[in-house]
């Protein structure tokens, strides 16, 4: 080491590497190690007992985990499709605006500025059985006579969570798709109109292929968010009633802290990461194909 003289760039970057290793790399390695142990928070000595892949095998035979996995995939599928449709509609409406477009773009960004915890409390109040805004509005208009148990009945609770997720994140799709619409050249649309294409044909064969990569970028971002959804579900239902709205990461949190089974929870967490990676790879491949198509056609 006497002849070792690190260069100036290495010395300047060394503090950043040390911080990243301390706050990212070391916790990841410890959590990965603990997934191969029966580690319990109430029994610290179990952290040093290796049991191999027993936790992962236990996950594969755990029906609660697969129910939570299925609900997460269902929420991801429904939320992403609704957000894309609503975001596409908002983006096209704003793109057509001749005045106040900057104000409309700013207003579109408001929902994504709220913390997920705040969104959870907001919608928990709105869907409250007795004093919630939704039930009061339905009863005031004579649509229903009795209060609807939005957060108590399982299907209604899942619907309420989906609405909260869609409200908070539709703006991501709207902003990215709007960026695609504003960057799109006008000549192909004008040529389609001259050729006699209907508005639907113009959108289907000219506009949508161009903005599709922007939609896939939004899907990639949101798939990672929904796959690890926790805050909104924790605040609104805490996985209830009777675990009927339990998602992967709420199950991981309950297993780790309520049941104190940290080793099993970390195994669930690493298994759940595969879901996020799978959806990311899928949308990334779709994005690459859409870009290649635009490059060939435009």
C-alpha positions, -999 to +999 in steps of 0.1 A: +000+000+000+030+023+002+031+030-035-007+032-038-018+068-045-055+072-053-064+097-079-083+129-071-116+116-087-115+085-065-108+106-034-137+129-042-162+101-049-150+080-019-174+097+007-204+091-017-194+054-020-190+050+017-225+065+024-241+044-003-225+013+011-237+021+046-273+030+038-280+008+008-255-021+003-251-032+039-288-033+047-295-052+015-269-078+023-281-081+059-318-085+048-308-111+021-288-130+048-317-129+072-340-144+046-321-176+051-325-176+089-355-180+112-348-145+126-374-132+149-374-097+165-383-112+198-354-137+196-322-119+184-301-151+186-320-166+157-303-142+134-272-164+134-290-197+127-290-207+090-319-227+077-312-225+040-342-220+017-368-231+043-384-196+043-387-196+005-403-231+005-427-219+033-437-190+011-445-213-019-469-233+003-484-203+021-519-195+007-520-160+023-489-151+003-505-162-030-537-144-022-518-112-016-498-119-047-530-122-068-545-091-053-513-071-061-514-083-097-551-075-099-546-040-085-516-034-108-536-045-139-567-025-131-550+006-119-525+008-148-552+004-174-575+030-158-547+054-153-536+051-189-571+056-203-578+086-180-544+101-185-547+097-223-581+115-222-568+143-200-537+148-221-557+150-253-581+175-238-553+197-225-534+195-258-565+208-276-568+238-252-560+271-269-558+292-237-547+284-202-527+253-211-500+261-186-525+264-158-541+232-168-508+214-168-500+227-134-534+216-121-528+181-135-497+178-114-515+185-081-525+149-072-490+135-076-477+162-052-496+147-022-480+121+000-495+086-003-502+087+034-521+119+030-540+104+001-549+074+022-563+095+050-582+116+025-599+087+009-605+069+042-625+099+053-643+102+020-654+065+021-663+065+058-696+048+065-712+075+086-696+109+077-679+101+044-684+124+015-693+096-009-721+081+012-735+115+020-735+125-017-752+092-027-779+096+000-784+133-008-791+125-045-814+096-035-792+069-052-790+049-020-810+049+013-785+032+036-748+039+041-726+017+019-698-001+039-670+009+015-641+000+038-657-030+055-670-052+026-640-068+008-649-060-028-659-024-020-628-019+000-606-031-029-626-007-052-620+022-028-582+015-028-581+013-066-599+047-068-574+062-045-545+048-064-559+060-098-567+095-084-532+099-071-512+088-101-533+094-133-514+127-136-481+108-143-497+092-174-513+125-184-481+145-182-459+120-201-485+114-228-490+152-231-453+156-236-456+131-265-485+149-280-467+182-279-435+167-294-455+151-322-450+167-357-483+179-372-476+169-408-487+133-405-520+143-389-526+168-416-517+142-443-542+118-426-570+144-428-562+151-464-564+114-472-599+113-456-591+094-424-617+097-396-607+111-362-606+076-348-584+063-377-561+093-373-557+086-336-554+048-340-528+048-368-510+081-364-513+096-329-513+065-307-482+048-322-462+080-316-473+085-280-471+048-271-435+050-259-444+077-235-473+056-222-449+026-217-425+049-198-454+058-174-464+022-171-428+012-162-427+038-135-462+030-121-457-007-122-429-003-097-450+019-075-481-004-075-461-036-071-448-022-038-480-004-028-482+000+010-491+034+023-526+039+009-536+003+018-522+005+053-540+037+060-574+029+044-579-007+054-547-021+070-552-052+048-587-058+061-614-068+064-600-102+074-570-098+051-592-094+020-573-063+008-539-076+019-512-068-007-477-082-009-460-053+010-487-050+036-483-087+042-445-083+044-450-055+070-474-075+091-452-105+090-421-085+100-435-063+127-468-076+140-457-113+138-420-104+145-409-130+118-383-108+101-365-137+083-397-149+067-407-113+058-374-106+041-378-138+021-413-125+010-398-092+001-371-106-021-397-129-037-419-099-043-391-080-060-393-106-088-428-092-096-415-057-100-386-069-121-409-090-143-433-061-150-403-037-156-387-060-181-421-065-199-428-028-202-392-021-212-394-046-241-427-030-251-411+004-250-381-008-271-405-023-297-426+009-298-395+030-303-383+007-331-417+010-348-416+048-346-381+048-360-392+027-390-424+046-397-413+082-390 
